[in-house]
């Protein structure tokens, strides 16, 4: 197995796990809206957004990095 094949395999795995997470997050949001406090994701997302906005330019850079990874 060459290095390129190994990197492609790891990249595919990371993409799959990220896709799964991005699919489960909206589901958890809906569950938390229907049954408040069950997953606690609404407060966690609020804390995440608050951490980005309270850090000024550093938070903006981190937010852009997160968006680049997700996209």
Buried (B, 14 or more C-beta within 10 A) or exposed (E): EEEEEEEEEEEEEEEEEEEEEEEEEEEBBEBBEEEEEEBEBBEEBEEEEEEBEEEEEEBEEEBEEEEEEEE
